[in-house]
Amino acid sequence: MDTFECIKARRSVRSYSGRDIEGEKLNAILDAARLAPSANNRQNWKFIVVKDPELREQISAAAKGQKFVAEAPVVIAACAVNTDHVMTCGHPAYLVDLAIAIDHMTLAARAMGIGSCWIGAFEQEKVKKILAVPDSSTVVELLPLGYPSEWPPAKPRKSLEEIISVDGW
């Protein structure tokens, strides 16, 4: 699947088949995150791969009871190791860096027929406790991964004319 096909085919998957993700495919998805760019190449991240069903159940409960989180065979907790670096533009670097890394993972997963869903609806302190994340770090997103029971249809998107302007607002 070429890059643009992959981007067009990516969906938020909330229903998984129960099939395990092969180790080499999971490693390729994680490697896509490792290869992502980051501010000053700091690679200020840690990815916790959660396979244990009991931990996934606990994370699901901390994610507002979203059942599909526990049903995915893998949940990746994308964590920032350090939250102090602020880019010149005024934004915290860790948020941008992890967004890029997570997006790399979602596209790598989709290219291999694996679904994913960005999860920002979770209780930070509960997830940190479940996964023993140190106080100095933060969980930015959760990423369930698994073979979908079905691929959801595309959602409507705004036209380019609605979102693009040239040489100013």
Secondary structure, 3 states (H helix, E strand, C coil): CCHHHHHHHCCECCCECCCCCCHHHHHHHHHHHHCCCCHHHCCCEEEEEECCHHHHHHHHHHCCCCHHHHHCCEEEEEEECCCCCECCCCCEHHHHHHHHHHHHHHHHHHHCCCEECCECCCCHHHHHHHHCCCCCCEEEEEEEEECECCCCCCCCCCCHHHHCCCCCC
